[in-house]
Amino acid sequence: MANYNKVILIGNLTRDPQLRYTPSQVAVCDFGLAVNRRWKGQDGQQREETCFVNCTAWRRDAETIQKYMSKGRPLLVEGRLTWHQWDGPDGKKRSKLEVTVERFQFLGGRRDAAEAGGPSGGGGAGAPSPDAERQQTSGEQEQKTPDYDFNQDVDDDTIPF
């Protein structure tokens, strides 16, 4: 039987990314995403729920996310679910499920860059944009994700499936 473990999320960072290094000097960045879901209930009332997801990025991706992202900024994350288990200080088994980031895309437009201090996202006049640096360092051309309003109201009768 085949297995498949893929997660794609779009949300806002719940805290500033925390960068650390393993003993072998591999960069690790931990951050949280808040992913909102809105729908209209059977009673016609607008409903909303928020799912909070812990994410971990590694190596160059970890350093890039920590450098350019901050609390409240939107981010698209593609990755896989990872299950962690450990013994807590009280001797009880603990566990958590998180997303290990394999790819990501900065979201938001010029409005977000202007709020952060200019077209470079606050990194100074000579600093490259996050997208430009990511393309230079990864050596691959990424398509620019258009700005969509994912929080717009959708009537259930207009969905074709």
N, C-alpha and C positions, 0 to 999 in steps of 0.2 A: 504494500500500500504506500502510495506517495504521501509525502508530508510537505506542507507549505506554511511558512511563517513570515508574513509580510504585514506591516502596519504603515499607513499613510495618515498623517494628522496635520491639520492646520489649526494653530491656536496662538495665544499670546503668552509670553514668558511670565511666570508667576513670581520670579525672583531673578536677580542678576546671576549670570552663569558663574559657577565656582570652578576655577582651574586648579588642578593639582598634577603632580607627576608621580609615577610609580618609582620604585627603587631603581629600575633600569632606565629611568628618564623618559618614559612614554607619557605624553600629555593625555589627561583625562578631564573632561568637562561635564559637570553635573548641572542640570537645570530642570525646571518644571514648566509644563505647558498647561494652560487652561483652555479646554476645547468646549465651545458652547454649542448647544443644540436647541433650536426653537421649532415649535410646531403648534398647530391649532388643535385643541382637544375636541372631543365629540360634542362638548357643550358650547363650542364656539370660542372659548377663552384661549388667549395666547399663553402658551406654556414655554418654559425654558429650564434647561438643566445644564450644569457645568460638570465636566469630567476633568479631574486633575491628574496629570500623568507625569511621572518622573522619567527623565531621559538622560542618557549618557552618550557623549561623543568621544572619539578617540583620535589621537595623533594630530595631524594638521587641521582636521575638521574641528577638534576641540579648541585649538588655539584661535582659529578664525571666529568661531561662535563667541568665545569669551571676549575677543577683541572688539567685535562689532555689535553684539547684541546686549540688551539690557532689559530690565523688568518692563513689561507692558508692550514690548515690540512684537509684531507678528512674525511667525516662522512656519514654514512647511517642512515637515520632517518625514522621511521615509526610513524605515528600519525594520527590526525584528523584535519580538517579545523575548525577554530574558528573565528567567526565574532564579532568584537568589534565596538561599537558606543559610541560617546561622543560629548559634545558641546565644540567647540574650544574657545580660548580666544576672538575671534572676534564674538562669538555667533552663528557661523555656525555649522551645524551638520557635524561631521567627522566620518569616519569609516575606518576600515582596516580588512583584512583577513590575518590570520597567521596560522601556523601549531603548534598545541599542541603536544609535543613529548610524545609518549607512550612507545616506545622502540628505542634503537639506537645501532649502532655497530661501533666501531673504525675501520677505514680502513687504508690501507698502510701497508708496511712491515718493514723489518729491516732497509731499507734505511731511512724511515721517523724517526724511533727511533734513529738511529745513528746521524741524523742531529739534533735531539732534545737533544742530550747529552748522548746517551748510550742506552742500552737495556731497561732501565726503563722509557724511554721517558723524561729524564731530571730530574727525581725526586730523584736522588742519588742512590748509589750502593745498598742500602738495601731496597729501595722502591719496592713494588710489581708492576708488569706490570698493565696497565689499565684493560686488559682483566681478569687478575687474581683477581684483587680487585673487579671487577664487579661480577665475579662468586662467590667470597666469601661473598659479601654483599647481593646478590640477592638470593643465595641459589639454583640457577638453573644452569645447564650446558648449555652453549651456543655453537653452532657450530661455528667454525672459518670460516669466510668468505674468500674465496680465492681471491687473487689479480687478477682482470681482468682489461683489458684495455678497459674501456667503451667509450673511445674517438677514437677508431679505425674506419677506414672507412668501411662502409658497403654498398655494391652495392644493390640497391633496387630490382634487379632481383633475388637475392639469398635469400630473405626473403620468407618463405614458406606460408605466408598468405596475 
